[in-house]
């Protein structure tokens, strides 16, 4: 992540508020309409099916 102070696009949690390195590694980047957005470890886990649904079909092949 280039912006160490970035915030989750869903809940607003900031990376600076997370102390556990493993949780920081679990943040997910998504790109929508040419804009990078980040999901924190909690939101990424809650919305994993939505994330998987955006993957191209050849990803599963």
C-alpha positions, 0 to 999 in steps of 0.5 A: 500500500503506497498510502500508509495512512489509507482508510477502508472504503467500507468502514473508514478504519485506518491502517494506522489504527491496526497494530497487528502485522498479520491484520495489516497483511490481510487488507485487500485492494480493489480497483473500481472505475480506475480508482484503488480502494482498500478494505480492512481485514474485517471488511475483507473477511465479511465481503469475501464472496463479493470479492470472489464474484468480481474475479474473471471466470478464467481465474477459476479454471 
